[in-house]
Structures are given as structure tokens and as C-alpha cells.
Amino acid sequence: MEGYRIGFRQGLRLGRIETLRKLIEHKFGVIPDWADAGINEASAGKHYRWSANLVNAQRVEDVFK
């Protein structure tokens, strides 16, 4: 059962990462390496905050403020 929970959490994390990447690519084009690295290392809280920032961002840098 613990393995299932770990796998489930990993799946959710990968889903957040992939969704955030796709949204950034859709709005700004290619994701800079520094941004991609940050997305990979970030917590769930940061993923959610960056997703919200994306709505009003004028530049990719604005997403990560």
C-alpha cells in the first residue's frame, strides 16, 4: 500500500510539472534551461504559485517571481 501512495504522489508531481511546462511553452515558446531546472526542483506550492503567476505574466521571468 505504501508503494501505491508513493507512486501516486510521484504521478501527481509529474503531472504538475508537465502541465506547467506546457502552459509556459504555449505562452512564451521554448522554456529557458534555468526555468526548466527550477520547475524540476520546486515544491508543489511553488508549482501552484507559478501557475497562478502565469495568468498575468508578460515575460517568462514574471512567472517565477
Secondary structure as UniProt FT lines:
FT   HELIX           2..28
FT   HELIX           33..41
FT   HELIX           44..54
FT   TURN            55..56
FT   HELIX           60..63
//
